[in-house]
Amino acid sequence: MGCYLLTQRVAERCLFVAALWLLVPSPSRAEDPFSARVIADDPALREEVSKQTLHTEELRKLPGTLGDPLRAIENLPGAARSPLNTGLFIIEGARPSDSRVYLASAEVPQLYHYGGFTSVVPAGFLASVTYLPHNFGVRYGRATAGTIDVDLRSGRTDRWHAALDVNPVHLGVEVEGPLPPKHPDSQQPRGSILLGVRRSYVDAGLALAGAVLGDPPGLRFTNAPVYWDYQALLRYALGGGTLRVMVLGADDQIALRFARPQDVDPSVNGTFSTHIQFHRLQVRYQRRLGSWDWLFQTTSGFTQTELSLGRSVSMNVKTLGTDVRIEGMRQLSDRFRLLVGADVQTSYVWLDAAVPAPVREGEFQRPPGSLPQIVAQDQGFFVNPALYAELSARLHERVSVVPGVRLDYFGFLRRPSLDPRLTAKVSLSPLTTLKIGIGRYSQDPAVQDYFSSFGNPELRLEQALHLSMAIEQAIWKGLTLELTGLYKQLWDFAGSSTFFRRVGSGLSPSEIRPERTASQIRGRVYGGTLLLRQSLSKYFFGWLSYSLLRSERADCERCDFRLFDFDQTHVLIVAAHANLPFRFEIGLRFRYISGIPQTPVRGGFYDSDTDLYQPIPSSLRNSERLESFHQLDLRIDRTFVTKRLRLQIYLDVSNIYNHPAQEQLIYSYDYTQRAAITGLPILPSLGVRGEL
């Protein structure tokens, strides 16, 4: 269950103020094999149009990512910067909820702890991160924007290893090694185990900062931000196949008290607190049966989100869910390969909430105390089954096509969708490749748009059509240029409605209820991306990435298009890294990004019914922008290697010239004045990591 835009914005603001008082170093970068790679395409399995790969060396040496390989996604074409450093993934001008994030091919509720500084899985556990911004294959569904799939690596089998990661944010311990007995023929261990646990002590850092600098103005922590997570992964050869058991979980909680009510809305007073936890158990078995390679996987887990804010917001959502995936692949001939599969999502949701009416995209944030209060105590069972099939065909030495189809059924809405997709690749020359993609994509609306007392259970599915064309040109040894043009057509997206609808026969007044939401929003995303990249070499690697994408929405069938809330038209990223003598290394990254669209306010008026000033927003939604974001980051490394120990010392400095980037506008109580919340100042991080 996603948080509503209202509670998200308030929570992000509070967490950002807290982050300003933290001395946050970069989490440690991992060395081989405690490393990860970001993969946009696996040529052995798929032929998606998007194909960029960041190798291990590039990931762990990229400045400004706070040491987290998942943040490397923000530097790829089509990926925008998340506001207030929240760690949300904004892919090609879409809402974060329009993209799906998978952990080992199963959806997860979150990838980052509070503030977006650290992912819920340590960097040393990651095997790969698959980034598919558009025209992804039928294996992934229930998304209209992009897909990110994070997988974990298995433990090493040569001997037992241990690592200790200590910094002012958290303490982490990792252990891995082989499992007996050894195979009688190869004398290699049959399996391995990888264990990890982390616990933050941000609360201690805040207590120290408060004692030295004083508490943040207007705030006092009653329970400072605390998180912990755990991971365990067992891999074992069994019955002619491979068994993998994965257990992981995370827990985040924070509570703070406002010293005085907000000027805009006195109801935002008292305590803000939130508690988010999830726990997952996954069992995967892979084996070859006859001429088929099979994958059987089930993932079950529990998720809970608790949120409260003064007298305005109280919410408790619990979810118990299971994802089941069965997939088979067969090589029909040298030119044809068939992939078939099924995945089924089930979940039972308990909801207990008393919150203001959700503020949806394109709407101006009004004082919570002036919004109608919605009380909901409900529960529901969701079942979303899907079938998919894909054929990889090499029609010619230079031509390959991948047609596929996916059939989904969304149980709560009782609506099916049939999504055909097609990608093609043509080698125009040994140095030039042309890639084309077209496909239809479907998803259910956000839960608050159709579930319980918040929305309309008669909504249609949200739909998107992806069209893309890319040309990849090799220029020199290791130097490539890729140009991509794309267009996405969106329709039947959920938006606010002021109409009423009939329920049942509609003959009695109780059967005429507010519609609240309707499938009336249409949209489009169009533009292109450029990636000029020098791949990893002995002395240097780097790239220039530029995205020119326009994301627009229309609020009704006859309405004109306007800028979307998450549009960031221009995204320019230049990154470079050089290996210097004496094991020194230096890296730089520069980013320039268009400001986030905003709806200006023309003034305010006093509302005696609520005893609050109400804003008068402009009729032109998102007609202004925040200032453009730009930032320069630096990283310097020095590595020491012995027979038993590898020691790395690094200095990572974000925002070198201390540019105060605008993150969000805030207003005075009567809306006559406004100011901007700015981002983190210059942030140096000194770190040390040793591995045995």
N, C-alpha and C positions, 0 to 999 in steps of 0.2 A: 504494500500500500504506500503510494507516494505521499509525501507531505504536501500540503496545499501551498500555493505560491505565497500566500500571506505569511504563513508560519515559516516557510523557507527563508524569506527575505529578512524577517526579524531575527531568526536564528543565525543566519549568516552574518548579520551586522554585529550581533553580540559576540560571536566567535572571532570575528575579525578584530574587534577591540581588544579581546583577550590576547590574540596573537601578537599584537603590537608590543605586549609586555613580556614576550618570551625571547630568550636568547636561543635561537633555533639553529643548530648546526646541521650540516648535511648528514643524513644517514649514510652509513658507510657504503662505498662502492665495492663490489665484489670482484675478485679475481677468478680466473678460470680454476676449477669448473663452477664456481659459485657465481655464475653470470647468466644473463638472459639475452635473447635476441628478439627484435621486433620484426615480424615477417608479414608482409602484405600478400604473399602468394607462395604456395608450395607447389612447384610445377609437377610434382608427382601425383597430385590429387586434384588440382583445380586449375582453371584457366580464366580467373577473374581479370577484368580490365586493369584494375589498380594493382601495381606490382612494385613496391619499394621495400628494401630490406636494410635495417640497421643492425650491424654486427655487434658482437659483444664488446669489442674494443671501443666502438663509437658510443655505445650506450653508457658505459661506466665512466667515460671521460667527457661527457657533454655538460658544459657549465649550466647552472641555473635550474637544473631538474631536481635539486635536493637529493640526489643520489638514487632516485627511484626510477627504474627502467620504464614503468608505465607512463611517466611524464614525457618520455621521448615521443609519444604519439602526438603531443602538441606541436612538434616540429615537422610533422609530415604534411604534405599538401592536402588542403581541405579541412584540416583540424584547426579550430579556433581556440582562443584563450578563454578559460572559464573565469567568470567574475569573482572577485574577492578570494581568489586562490582556493576555490571550493573543491577542485578536483573533478568537477562535472565534465563529461565529454560532449563537446559541441561539434558535431560532424557536419560539414557542408551546410551551415546555416539552419540546422534543425534544433528542435528542443532536445535536451538530454534524454527525455523519456522516449523519444522517437528512435533511439539507438538501443541496442541490446548489448549487455556485457556478460560474457560467459566465463566461468572458471571450470576448465576441463569439460567444455561442451554443455555445461548446465548453468542456468542463469543464477546470478548472485545479487543480493539487494544493494551491496555497496562494495567499492574497491578501496576506499580511502577512510582513514580515521579522521577525527575532527580537524578542521582547518585545511585538509587536503595535503598535508605535508608528507604523510607516510601512508603507503598502501597497507591493506590488511594482511598481505602476504609478503614476507621479507624478500628482498631482491635476490638473495642467494637461493631461493626456492624456485625461481621462475625458469622454465625451459624455453618458452616461446610466447610471444604476444602477436596474434594475428590481427591485422588491421585491414578492414574491408569497408571503405567509405561509401561505395556504391556498386551496383550490379554484382552483389555477392550471390553465391550459388544457393541452390535449393536446400542445402543442408541447414541453413539458417533461415529463420522466419520470424513472424510477429514483430517486425520492425520495418519502418518506412524510410529510415535514414541510413545508418551504418551498423556495423557489427564489430565487436572486439572480443576475441577469444583468448583467454589466458590459460596456459597449461603449466603444470608443475613438473620438474625434473625428478628422476629417480635418484636414490642415494648411490654413492660410489661403492664399488665392491673390492677394491684393491686392499684396503685396510680401514681401520676406524679413524675418523677425522672429527675435529671439534673446532668451533669458532666462537669467539666472544666479541660481541658488539656493544660498546659502551659509549654513550654520548649524553649530553644534557637533556635529550628528549626521551630516550628509552634505554633499557638494558635488554639485550637479546642473547640467547644461547642456542647454538645449533650443533647437533650431533648426527653423524651418519656412518654407516658401515655395512659389511656383508652379513648375510644370514646363512647358517648351516642348513642342511649338509651340502657338500660340494657335489657337482655332477660327476658321475663315475668316469665318463669319457674325457671331458674337457678339464676336469679338476677345478672348475670355476664355481663360485657360490651360486646357489639357485635363486637367491634373491638379495634384496637390500632393504634398509629402512632409513628414513630421513626424518628427524625430529627437530622441532623448534618451538620456542616460547619467547614472548616479549612482554615487557610491562613498562609503561611510561612512568616517569616521575616529573611530569610537567607541573604537578601540584607543588612539588618541592621548589621547582624553579620559580613559580609564581610567588610562593611565600618569600623566597629570597629577594626577588625583584620588588615585591611590595614593601619589604622591610627597608630596602635601600632607597627606592624611588617613590614609594607611596603607592596606594591603590589607584587603579584607573579612575578618572573623574566620573562620578555618578554610578560606579559599579563596585560591588563587593562580592567576591567568590565565597559561597557557602560550601561548594564542592567543586574544586578546581578541575579542569579537564583531565580525565584519567582514561587510559585505554590499555587493554591487554589483548593478546591474540595467541593462538596456538595452532600448530600444524603437525601432522604425522602422515607419512606416506610410505606404505609398504608395497614392494613389488616382488612377485614370486612366480617362478616357473611351475605351472601346475597343469596336469592333464593334457600335455601337448600344446598348451597355450600359455598366456601370461595373465596373472591375476594382479590387479592393483587396487589397494584399499586406501582411501584418503579420508582423513578426519581433519577438520579445521573449524575454527570459530573465532569470533571477535566480540568485544564488549567495550562500549564507549559510554561515558556518562559525564555530565557537567551540570552545575547549578550555580547561579549567581543572583544577587539581589540588587535591584535598582535603588539607589539612594533617594531618588525622588521620581515622581511620575514624569512621563514624557510630556513635552510642551504640546505636541500635536494631539495627543490622546492620553488623558490621565488614567484611563483604564489599563494602559501598559505600565503597570506598577507591580511592586512586590517581587516575586521570584520567577526567573526563567530557568527551567530545568529540562533536560532531555536525557533519555537512556535508550540506546540502540544496541541490540545484541543479535547475533545469528550463530547457528551451529549447523554444520553439514557433515554428512557421512555419505561417501561415494564408493561404490563397488563397481569395478570395470573388469571385464574379461574379454580378451582377444585371442582368437584362434583361427587357424585355417582348416576348413572342412571341405574336402574335395577340391574343387576349383574356386571356392569362395573364401574370401577373407571376411570374418565376422567380428563385430563389436557388440557386446552386450553391456549396458551400463544403467545403473539406477542411482539416483542422488536424492536423499531425503534430508529434511532439515526443519528447524524451527527459527522463526524470526519474530522479534518483538520491538515495537517502537512506542516509546512513551514521551509525551511532550506536554509541557504546561507553560503558560505565560500569563502571569497576573490573573486578572478576572476574565480575560478574553478567550483563552485557549486552554483546553484540556482534552487530550487525545491519548488513547491506548489502543494499539492495533497489534493483534497476534495472528501469525500465519503458520500453519503446518502444511508443508507441501512436499511433493515428490515429482522428480523428472525421470522419465524412463526413455532410453534411446536404444534402438536396435538397428544396426546398419550392416549391410553386406556389399562387398565389392568383388567383381569378377572381371578378369581380363579375357574378353571374348576372342580377340585376335591381336595381332601386332598393331592394328589401327583402331580398335574399338575397346572401350572399357565401360562397364555398366556399374552404377552406384544406385542402390535402393535402400530405403530406410523408413523408419517411423519414430516419432518422438511424441510423448504424451506428458503434458503438464497437469497436475492436479494440486489443488490447494483448498484448505478450509480456513476462512478468515473470520475472526472475531473483532468487532468494532465497537468501541465505547467512546463517544466523542461529544463534546460541546464546544463548538468553534464558530467563528464568523463564516458567512458564506464565502466560498473560495473565490479569490481574485484570479481571473484567467488571463491568458496572453492578450496583450494589446490594451488591457484595462488599467486605468490609473489606480495606484494604491491609495485607498481612502482610509481614514482612521478606523481601526478595528472596532472601536466602541460604537461607530455609526452604522456598521453592517448588521444585517439581521442574523441573529444567533440560531444555529442549527444544532439540535440535539438528536443524536442517533445512537441507538443500541441495537445492533444487528449482527447477523452472521450469515455466511453464505458459502456454498461449495462450488468451486470452479473446476471444469475439466476442459482442456484444450488439446485434442488429439491432432496429429498431422501425419501425412504420408508424403514421401517425395521420391523422385527418380531422376537420374541424370545420366546422359550418355556422352562420353568423351570420344570424339571421332576425329582421326587424322585423315582428312580426305585427300591430302596431297603432301608431299614433303614440306611444302611451305604454307599449307592451309590446315587449320584445325578449328573445329566448332564444338561447342558444348551446349546442346539443348537440354532443358530440364523443366520439370513441372512440380509444383508443391500444392497439396490440398490440405487446407486447415479448416478446423471447425472450432468456433468459439462458443463454448457451452453455455455460459451465463447469458450471452446475448442471443444464443440460438441462431447464429449466422455462419454459413460456410464461405470459403473463399478459394478460388482456383487461380494460382499465380504461375503463368508460363514465363520462362526466362531463357535467354540465349546469349552466349558470348562467342566471339570468333577472333582468331589470331592469324595474321597473314605476314609472312616474312617477305618483305619487298626486296631485300637484299641481305647479304650476310651482316650488315651493320644497321639495318632499318627494319623495324617491326611495327605493324599497324594492328591495333586492338579495338574491337567494337563490342558494345553491350547494349541490350535492351531487355527490360523485364518489368513485371508488375509485382508490387509488394503491398501487403495488408497487415494491419495490426488492430487490436481493440483499442478504444479510447482509454485515456487515463481513468483509473478506477474511480476517482471522485467525480468523474463526468457521468457515470452510469450506475453507480452502486449506492444503495440505501437512500437516505434522505438528501443526498447531495446532488444527484443527477437524474438522468432520464434512462431507464432500462430499455427503451425502444431505439436507442441510437444505432446507426449503421456503422460498419467497419470503416476505419480510415484507410485510404488507398493512395498509392503513389506509383507513377510510371517513371522509370529510370532510363535515360538515353545517354550514352557516353561514347566517345571516340578518343583514342590516345595513339600517339606516335612516339616510339622510342628510338633514339638515334645514338649510336656509339660514335664518339668524336675522336678520342685518343685512348691510349691504354689506361683503363680504369675510369675514364671520364665519359659520362653519358648525359644526354639531355632527353627529358620526357615532357611532352606537351599533351594536356588532356582537356577536352571540351565536354561539358555535360549539361543536361537539362533534366529537371525533375518536375513533373506535373502532379499536384496534390489535390485531392477532393474528398468531401465528406468528413472533414475534420470537425471535432466537436467545438462549439462555441456557446457563449451565454445567450439565453433566450428569455424574453419577458412575456411570452405567450403562455396560454393555459392549454392543457390537453385533457381528453376524456379517458377515464379508466373504467374498464368494464363496459356496462351499458351506457354510462354517462348520463343517466336520467336523474340521479340525485346530486345535490350540491357537493356532497363529499366525494363524488366520483369525478369532479372537475378540479384538477390540481395544476400548480405551476409546472411548466415544462422544464424550466431551469437551464437545460442545455439542448442543443439541436445540432444535427449533422449539416452544418451550413457553411463552414469555413472552407475556402479553396485557396490554393497557393501555388507558388512556383519558385524554383531555385535554378539559376542559370549562370554560366560563366565558364571559367577555365582555371587550370593550375599549371605551374611550371616547376620542374625540378632539374637543376643542373648540379651534378654530383660527381665528386672525385672519391672513388671507393678507397677503402683502407689500403694503405701502402706502408712502406718501411718508415717513411719520414713524415707523412702528411695525409690527412683526410678532411673532407668538408663538403658543404653543399650550400646552394642557394635555392630557397623554396619561396614561391610567390603564388598566392591564391587570389583571384579576382572573381568573387562570387556574390551574387545579389539574391537575397532571400526575402520574398514578399508574400503577403497574405491579403485576402479580400474577405470581409466579414459577412458577406451575403452574395447571392448569385449576381446581383446587379451592382454591387459595390465596387469601387475602384481599388486597385492594389495599393498597398502601403508597405512600409518597411516592417519586417518581422522583429520581435523583441531580441532575438539572438543573432541578428544580422551583423556580421563584421566583414564588410566588403573587401577591404584590403588587408592581407596578412603577408608580411615579408619577413623571412627569417634567413640570416646568414650565419653559418657556423663553421668554424675552422679549428683544427687541432694539429699541433706539431710536436714531434719527438726531438728533444734537444740532447746534447751530450751529457754524460754523467747521470743518466737515468732521470733527467728532468723532462717534464712535459708541460705544455701550456695550451690552453684552449680559450676561445672567445665565442660568444654568441650575441648577436644583435637582433632585436625584434621590433617591428613597427606594425601596429594593428589599429584598424579603425575603431573609433569609440562606439559604445553600445547605444542604440537608439533610445530616445526618451520622449515622453509626451510633456510638453511645457504646460505650466499652470499660469492662467491669466489673473489669478487672485483667489480670494476666498470670501465666504459669507458666514455669518453666525447663524447656527441652527439651534433654536431654543429647545426643540424636542430632545436633542441629544446633549445639549450644553457644550457643543463643540463647533469649531470653525470647519466648514466643509470646503474642499478645493473646487475650483472651477477650471477643469482641464481644457486644453484646446481641443477643438473638434477635429483637428488634424493629428491623428495618432502617430506617435514616433516620428514627428517632424523635425526633431532636434537630435543631436548626438552629444555624448560626453566627449571630452578631449581625447585625441588619439593617444594610444598607449605606445611608448617606446622605452627600451631598456637594453643596457649592455651588461653582460655577465662575464666573469673571468674565473678560470680554474687553473691552479698550478699543482702538479703532482711530483712527488719524489718517492721512489720505490726502493726498498732494501730487501735482498733475497739471501737466505741461508739454506742449509740443507733441510732444516726442519721448520723454518719460519719464513713467512712472507709478510713484510711490514710495509704498509703504505701510509704516507703522510700527505695530506692534501689541504689546500686552502681554496675554498669556493666562495666567491664574492658575487652576490646578486645586486643588480641595480647600482653599478659602479658610480655613475654620476648623480645618483640620488634624485631621480626624477619622481615627483609626487603624482603618480598616475591617478586620475579620477576613477572611482569605482562605483559610486552611487550618489544621487542627489538627495539631500534632506532639506526640509522646509521649517520655517518658524511656525508658531502655533496658529497665526492668522494668514499664512501663506503669502506674506508680503516680502519675505526674504528667503534666500536659499543658499546653501553651501554644499560642498562635495566632500564625501568621505574619500580619502586618498589611500593608496596601497602602501605596502610595506616599504620602508626606507632602505637605504643601503644596508645589506645584511651579510657580513662576513662569517664564514663557517670554517673552522679549523677542525679537522678530524684525523683519527688514527684508527687503523684496523689491522689486527694481526690474525693470521690463520696458520694452524698446524696441519 
